[in-house]
Amino acid sequence: MRSTALIAALGCAGVLAGCIGDIGDRGDAPGTSAGPSGGHQDPGKDPEKAADARLPLRRLTPFEIDRALFDLLGDDTHAAMALRPDNVKAPFETDPKEQLVTRQKLEQMEGIFFDAAVRATEDLGARLGCEPTGPGDACLAEYLKGFGRRAFRRALTEAEVQRYLDLATSLDAPLGRNLAVARTLQAMLLAPDFLYLTAFGEPAAGGADALLLPHELAGRLSFLIWSSVPDEALLDASENGALTGDGQRLEQVERMLDDPRASGAAARFVANWLDILDLGSSPKIDAAWNAQLLRSVQNESLQSASAWFEGGEPFAALLTSDTTFLDGPLAAFYGVAGVEGDAVVEVSGMAERGRAGVLGQAGFLAAHATQGASSPTLR
């Protein structure tokens, strides 16, 4: 068991399952309704009171969007990584206070989502798992239900399914069926239900702080551990009441930590912590420092973090490891012989070179230095 990561995840899961503040009366009836903009809104919920919650409305990061597009549509172009973080100097990408919606960012997302949807619907029958006989038939309806359930982290209402079917129908004649479906998927990806993690919650007994709804907890868990949308098993658990107890949540967290997606998310967290993701904005006055070396040093820290996570080592091992991952350019920069070309290999003996652990790697050292000199103070 990855004990260190598991304890950390459980700590967050406990917070997610618990307090999010007094967020107001959600009304008497469960379920959902369409908000003024056509998006999801809990009945009886004043959107302005959402700011009172301890878990504020947070937009997905470029990394999370990228991974979600792969899980939802199989898109592996990593086009979403071109969306720069709102504030590259912020410690972490997930800080809601640093997130702004600009016209440029929205236009970028429109293009990225459309291109991904077009690629995904080139073979429409394979994508839908059936051959649609018309723009609004049961084949497309079932696919949109399943797609929306994962993208929105909850079941769609009948009205929502019909709204997206109507959109596909209206676009079928002028655009053709494949493009009509692509535009419909683009619209779903641009919906706030996909782009934002909501936390409306439900009142707790005795006037205690509100609790996350099951589907909100599922979404928070999946983006915490995988940086992506929930899978069918997690959504099923949220809908069947299997996320209410500590033991049930523990079972899901253990399952999710064993999934390969967890190591990538953990590595991204470490990269944020080391502040190595924006190295390119501060070029170094060094003849060896170029775009290739920049990619190499970032990849070294990411692979080191992934290996640490997958090995289940204690946190100290991340700081003291004697091994690292080098390609030819980075090996030459370190003065390590025997590594050439673009292939990355695991290399030991880094401690004797003064480069043990991630704090001895070029990525961290370069991120915490000036353009032309080291900086013990920054480090």
C-alpha positions in Angstrom: 0.0 0.0 0.0 1.2 3.5 -0.8 1.0 4.5 2.9 2.3 8.0 2.6 0.1 9.0 -0.3 -2.9 7.1 1.2 -2.7 9.0 4.5 -2.5 12.3 2.6 -5.4 11.4 0.3 -7.5 10.2 3.2 -6.9 13.4 5.1 -8.1 15.4 2.1 -11.0 12.9 1.6 -12.0 13.5 5.2 -12.1 17.2 4.6 -14.1 16.7 1.4 -16.6 14.5 3.1 -17.0 17.0 6.0 -17.2 20.7 6.3 -17.8 23.2 3.6 -19.6 25.9 5.6 -23.1 27.1 5.9 -24.2 27.4 2.3 -27.8 28.1 2.7 -31.1 26.2 2.2 -31.2 24.0 -0.9 -35.0 23.7 -0.8 -37.2 20.8 0.0 -36.9 18.7 -3.1 -33.8 16.8 -4.2 -32.7 16.8 -7.8 -31.5 19.4 -10.2 -32.9 22.2 -12.4 -31.6 24.3 -15.1 -30.1 27.6 -14.1 -30.6 30.9 -16.0 -27.8 30.1 -18.4 -29.0 26.5 -19.0 -26.4 24.9 -16.7 -26.9 22.8 -13.6 -28.1 24.5 -10.4 -29.5 23.0 -7.3 -33.1 24.1 -6.5 -33.5 26.7 -3.9 -29.8 27.5 -4.0 -28.9 31.2 -4.2 -25.7 31.2 -6.5 -24.4 34.3 -4.7 -24.3 32.3 -1.4 -21.9 29.8 -2.9 -19.1 32.2 -2.0 -19.8 31.5 1.6 -18.7 27.8 1.3 -15.3 26.8 2.5 -14.7 25.0 -0.8 -15.1 27.8 -3.4 -16.0 27.3 -7.0 -12.8 26.1 -8.8 -12.1 25.8 -12.5 -10.3 22.8 -13.8 -6.6 23.5 -14.6 -5.1 23.0 -18.0 -3.5 19.7 -16.8 -6.9 18.5 -15.5 -8.6 19.4 -18.7 -5.9 17.6 -20.7 -6.3 14.4 -18.7 -10.1 14.7 -18.8 -10.1 15.0 -22.6 -8.1 11.8 -22.7 -10.4 9.9 -20.4 -13.5 11.2 -22.1 -12.6 11.2 -25.7 -9.2 9.4 -26.0 -7.6 12.6 -27.0 -3.8 12.4 -26.5 -2.7 15.6 -28.3 -2.1 17.4 -25.0 -3.5 20.6 -26.7 -5.0 21.8 -23.4 -1.5 22.2 -22.0 -1.2 25.3 -24.2 -3.7 27.0 -21.8 -1.3 28.8 -19.5 -2.2 29.0 -15.8 -3.8 32.2 -14.7 -0.9 33.1 -12.4 2.3 31.2 -13.1 3.8 32.6 -9.9 1.0 31.1 -7.7 2.2 28.1 -5.6 -0.4 25.8 -7.0 -2.6 25.7 -10.1 -5.7 24.9 -8.3 -6.1 28.1 -6.2 -9.6 29.6 -7.1 -8.5 33.1 -6.2 -6.0 33.1 -9.0 -8.4 31.9 -11.7 -9.8 34.4 -14.2 -11.9 33.8 -17.3 -10.7 36.0 -20.1 -12.0 36.2 -23.7 -8.7 34.8 -24.9 -8.8 31.8 -22.6 -12.4 31.1 -23.5 -11.6 31.2 -27.2 -8.7 28.9 -26.7 -10.9 26.4 -24.9 -13.5 26.6 -27.6 -10.9 25.7 -30.2 -9.3 22.9 -28.2 -12.6 21.3 -27.3 -13.9 21.5 -30.9 -10.7 20.0 -32.3 -10.8 17.1 -29.8 -14.5 16.4 -30.5 -13.9 16.4 -34.2 -11.1 13.9 -33.9 -13.2 11.7 -31.6 -16.2 11.6 -34.0 -14.3 10.8 -37.2 -15.6 7.3 -36.8 -19.0 8.1 -35.3 -20.2 4.5 -35.0 -17.1 3.5 -33.1 -17.4 6.5 -30.8 -21.1 6.0 -30.0 -20.9 2.2 -29.9 -23.9 2.0 -32.3 -25.0 3.4 -35.6 -27.3 6.4 -35.2 -30.2 6.4 -37.6 -31.0 10.1 -37.0 -29.6 13.1 -35.1 -32.0 12.6 -32.1 -32.3 8.8 -31.9 -31.8 6.5 -28.9 -28.2 5.7 -30.0 -27.0 9.3 -29.6 -29.2 9.9 -26.5 -27.5 7.0 -24.6 -24.1 8.1 -25.6 -24.7 11.7 -24.4 -26.1 10.4 -21.1 -22.9 8.4 -20.5 -20.6 11.1 -21.7 -22.4 13.8 -19.7 -22.4 11.6 -16.5 -18.7 11.4 -16.5 -18.0 15.0 -17.8 -20.4 16.6 -15.3 -19.7 14.0 -12.5 -23.4 13.4 -12.1 -26.4 12.0 -14.0 -27.9 14.3 -16.5 -31.6 15.2 -16.1 -34.0 14.3 -18.9 -34.3 18.0 -19.7 -30.5 18.3 -20.1 -30.3 15.2 -22.4 -33.1 16.6 -24.5 -31.5 20.0 -24.7 -28.3 18.5 -26.1 -30.2 16.2 -28.4 -32.1 19.2 -29.7 -28.8 21.0 -30.4 -27.4 18.0 -32.4 -30.7 17.8 -34.3 -30.6 21.5 -35.2 -27.0 21.2 -36.5 -27.5 17.9 -38.4 -28.7 19.3 -41.6 -26.4 22.3 -42.0 -23.2 20.6 -40.7 -23.7 16.9 -41.2 -24.1 14.3 -38.5 -20.5 13.9 -37.4 -19.9 17.6 -37.1 -23.2 18.1 -35.4 -22.2 15.6 -32.7 -18.8 17.2 -32.4 -20.4 20.6 -31.8 -22.7 19.1 -29.2 -19.8 17.5 -27.3 -18.0 20.9 -27.6 -21.0 22.6 -26.0 -21.0 20.0 -23.1 -17.3 20.6 -22.5 -17.8 24.3 -22.4 -20.6 24.0 -19.8 -19.8 25.1 -16.2 -20.7 21.6 -15.0 -17.6 20.3 -16.7 -15.2 23.3 -16.3 -15.9 23.9 -12.6 -15.9 21.8 -9.4 -19.1 22.8 -7.6 -19.7 22.4 -3.8 -23.4 23.2 -3.1 -23.6 20.5 -0.4 -26.5 19.5 1.8 -27.5 20.6 5.3 -26.1 18.5 8.1 -28.0 17.5 11.2 -28.0 19.8 14.2 -27.0 22.9 12.3 -23.5 21.5 11.6 -21.5 22.6 8.5 -22.9 21.3 5.2 -21.7 18.1 3.7 -20.8 17.5 0.1 -23.3 15.7 -2.0 -22.2 12.2 -3.1 -21.5 13.2 -6.7 -19.6 16.3 -5.5 -17.5 14.1 -3.3 -16.8 11.7 -6.2 -15.7 14.6 -8.4 -13.4 16.0 -5.7 -11.9 12.6 -5.1 -11.2 12.0 -8.8 -9.6 15.3 -9.4 -7.6 15.0 -6.1 -6.2 11.6 -6.9 -6.3 11.4 -10.7 -6.6 15.0 -11.9 -9.4 13.8 -14.1 -13.1 12.8 -14.2 -14.5 9.9 -12.2 -14.7 6.5 -13.7 -17.9 4.4 -13.8 -17.1 2.6 -10.5 -16.7 5.8 -8.5 -19.9 7.3 -10.1 -21.8 4.1 -9.3 -20.6 4.3 -5.7 -21.8 7.9 -5.4 -25.2 7.0 -6.8 -25.6 3.8 -4.7 -24.8 5.4 -1.3 -21.4 3.7 -1.2 -19.4 6.9 -0.4 -21.1 7.7 2.9 -19.0 5.7 5.4 -15.3 6.0 6.1 -14.7 2.4 5.2 -16.4 2.9 1.9 -14.4 6.0 1.0 -11.2 4.2 2.1 -12.0 1.3 -0.3 -12.4 3.7 -3.2 -9.3 5.7 -2.3 -7.2 2.5 -2.2 -8.6 1.4 -5.6 -7.9 4.8 -7.1 -4.3 5.0 -5.8 -3.6 1.7 -7.5 -4.6 3.2 -10.8 -1.7 4.4 -13.1 -3.4 7.8 -13.3 -2.6 8.5 -9.6 1.2 8.6 -10.2 0.8 11.3 -12.9 -1.3 13.4 -10.7 1.1 13.0 -7.8 4.1 14.0 -10.0 2.3 17.1 -11.1 1.7 18.0 -7.5 5.4 17.7 -6.7 6.3 19.7 -9.8 4.0 22.5 -8.5 5.6 22.3 -5.1 9.1 22.5 -6.6 7.9 25.4 -8.8 9.5 24.0 -11.9 6.6 24.3 -14.4 7.4 27.9 -15.4 11.1 27.6 -15.9 10.8 28.7 -19.5 9.7 32.2 -18.5 13.0 33.0 -16.8 15.8 31.9 -19.2 19.3 31.4 -17.7 22.5 33.0 -18.9 24.2 29.7 -19.6 25.2 28.4 -23.0 24.0 24.9 -22.1 20.5 26.1 -21.1 18.2 25.7 -24.0 14.6 24.4 -24.8 15.8 20.8 -24.9 17.5 21.0 -21.6 14.5 22.7 -20.1 12.3 19.8 -21.1 14.9 17.3 -19.8 15.1 18.9 -16.3 11.4 19.1 -15.9 11.0 15.5 -17.0 13.6 14.4 -14.5 11.7 15.7 -11.6 8.3 14.4 -12.9 9.7 10.9 -13.4 11.5 11.0 -10.1 8.2 11.9 -8.4 6.3 9.2 -10.3 8.8 6.6 -9.3 8.7 7.7 -5.7 4.9 7.5 -5.6 4.7 4.1 -7.4 7.3 2.6 -5.1 5.4 3.6 -1.9 8.4 5.1 -0.3 8.2 7.5 2.6 8.3 11.2 1.8 12.0 11.5 2.9 13.0 9.2 0.0 11.9 11.9 -2.4 14.5 14.2 -0.9 17.3 11.7 -0.5 17.0 9.3 -3.5 20.4 8.3 -5.0 18.8 7.6 -8.4 17.3 9.8 -11.1 16.2 9.8 -14.7 18.4 11.2 -17.4 18.5 11.6 -21.2 21.6 12.5 -23.2 21.4 16.3 -22.9 20.8 16.3 -19.1 23.5 13.6 -18.5 26.0 15.7 -20.4 24.9 18.8 -18.3 25.6 16.7 -15.1 28.8 15.2 -16.4 27.4 11.7 -16.3 28.9 9.4 -18.9 27.2 6.5 -20.8 23.9 8.1 -21.5 23.2 9.4 -25.0 20.3 10.4 -27.2 16.7 11.1 -26.2 16.0 7.9 -24.4 15.5 8.3 -20.6 17.4 5.9 -18.4 17.5 5.4 -14.6 20.9 6.4 -13.2 22.3 5.8 -9.7 25.1 7.5 -7.8 23.6 11.0 -7.8 24.3 11.5 -4.0 28.1 11.5 -4.5 27.6 14.1 -7.2 25.8 16.4 -4.7 22.4 15.8 -6.5 20.5 13.5 -4.2 16.7 13.8 -4.3 14.6 16.3 -6.1 16.2 19.3 -4.3 19.5 18.4 -5.9 18.1 18.3 -9.4 18.6 21.1 -11.9 14.9 21.9 -12.2 14.5 22.9 -8.5 17.9 24.7 -8.5 17.2 26.6 -11.6 13.7 27.6 -10.5 15.1 29.1 -7.3 18.0 31.1 -8.7 18.5 34.3 -10.7 19.1 34.4 -14.4 22.9 34.5 -14.0 23.7 33.2 -10.5 22.6 30.7 -7.8 20.6 32.0 -4.8 20.9 30.2 -1.5 18.3 32.5 -0.1 15.7 31.6 -2.6 16.5 27.9 -2.2 
